[in-house]
Amino acid sequence: MAQGRVSVGILGASGYTGGELVRLLAAHPGTEVAFLGARDSVGKTMAESHPHLAGAGGLASAVLEPIEDVAGRAEVVFSALPHGASAALAPGLVERGALVIDLAGDFRLAASAYPEWYGFDHPAPEWLDKAVYGLPELFGEQVAGARLVANPGCYATAAILGLAPLVAAGLVDAGSIRVDGKTGTSGAGRGAMDPTTYSATEDSVRPYRVPRHQHTPEMERGIELATGVPTSVLFVPHLVPAVRGVLTTSYASAAAGATTGSLTECLAGAYSGRPFVRVLAPGAMADTKRVRGTNVVELQAVADPRTGTAVVVAAVDNLVKGAAGQAIQNMNVAPGLDETVALPTLGMYP
Ligand SMILES: NC(=O)c1ccc[n+]([C@@H]2O[C@H](COP(=O)([O-])OP(=O)(O)OC[C@H]3O[C@@H](n4cnc5c(N)ncnc54)[C@H](OP(=O)(O)O)[C@@H]3O)[C@@H](O)[C@H]2O)c1
């Protein structure tokens, strides 16, 4: 390990979020990527797996290894595996002293929710209470000092950041929340096949997994954890013909007298000084394209007095603030470092 640098392991380095972790960590001055794990891609170099990372110096020629070999090789382990794959693996790594940040949903919910929403019985339920929900803007104090971090889902990140301050302030009715989500095809991962091919997606917008998407209980739990107020969320996700980007449009009954100005002020106050939250002025519209490649969430609030509805729109890059960027933010926060290290805030446009 290079002097003074934290050794990092990435499980699922051949996937989309794993590749994004490597891209961002290549510019992190406090870390050294010491282990890259995969399954079918074992034996390939990182550049063979991700040709866009061919310029990443020694990282480009690093060879992918079986994920089990990570034990004892890294002080921080990012698990970017499919749901269910890290639930049994992470506790052993934490016990050996690693900080584990799980990008899947394996530590985000209570044990009783797993059969219904993820389709498996959790193999390590005693670890669920020890995991910290890694949304640093809301749970930064808990993330500091954490050993096991449940990195939030992309839709959940956007919806919770937009709604929690409004629920906490009593500006919306927490029992009336409806979330409409849009995602590009990269949200389904590199291995996704038919429904996300160009042929199936181009010129098409369609809902999926209604009303059973696994981010539904995560949104309810995250808002309640942040505010103490129980919520009921109906969530309808859609696949749109884009590659990156998640946009959530959340609707809830507004408190009497709530205006676009008061909703916007509430969000701006809650996130004052937070480097990755951009609250838009009244009238400006959130846009996934502006946050592409960045760790930024754009938030936009609107009150519609005619229908008594509050609308809050949130845009993130699903692979950055919705996954790898937020995971690195958690890695920075856990030991009390500057949360912004290696995380872009300037987008590419157009
Ligand atoms: N994509 C997103 O926008 C996004 C956002 C937030 C969270 N997440 C979550 O992050 C995780 C990774 O997502 P992704 O989009 O990066 O997926 P992905 O592109 O499909 O990559 C999955 C990775 O896991 C490896 N893998 C697959 N099955 C495995 C198994 N049984 N055991 C060990 N390794 C296995 C793959 O290795 P090989 O290719 O070598 O087989 C690959 O490196 C998922 O849990 C996902 O829900 C994704």
The ligand as an ORCA input file, in Angstrom:
! r2SCAN-3c Opt
* xyz 0 1
  N     -26.932      0.566    -11.763
  C     -27.371      1.478    -10.917
  O     -27.776      2.568    -11.317
  C     -27.377      1.200     -9.439
  C     -27.698      2.262     -8.581
  C     -27.717      2.026     -7.207
  C     -27.453      0.763     -6.718
  N     -27.180     -0.239     -7.583
  C     -26.922     -1.569     -7.028
  O     -25.532     -1.835     -7.104
  C     -25.324     -3.236     -7.322
  C     -24.495     -3.408     -8.592
  O     -25.235     -2.855     -9.666
  P     -24.614     -2.698    -11.125
  O     -25.591     -1.907    -11.888
  O     -23.205     -2.271    -11.045
  O     -24.672     -4.233    -11.614
  P     -23.925     -4.927    -12.852
  O     -23.462     -3.889    -13.816
  O     -24.842     -5.983    -13.333
  O     -22.632     -5.598    -12.175
  C     -22.755     -6.660    -11.263
  C     -21.373     -7.080    -10.783
  O     -21.501     -8.151     -9.842
  C     -20.792     -9.310    -10.314
  N     -21.641    -10.464    -10.008
  C     -22.815    -10.789    -10.564
  N     -23.349    -11.858     -9.939
  C     -22.477    -12.217     -8.969
  C     -22.459    -13.235     -7.996
  N     -23.444    -14.136     -7.887
  N     -21.421    -13.294     -7.157
  C     -20.425    -12.399     -7.261
  N     -20.381    -11.413     -8.184
  C     -21.401    -11.327     -9.010
  C     -20.590     -9.086    -11.775
  O     -19.401     -9.774    -12.152
  P     -19.203    -10.432    -13.619
  O     -19.723     -9.458    -14.606
  O     -17.739    -10.614    -13.709
  O     -19.956    -11.716    -13.592
  C     -20.450     -7.581    -11.865
  O     -19.135     -7.194    -11.526
  C     -26.715     -3.870     -7.422
  O     -27.077     -4.408     -6.191
  C     -27.603     -2.690     -7.771
  O     -28.935     -2.838     -7.356
  C     -27.111     -0.056     -8.934
*
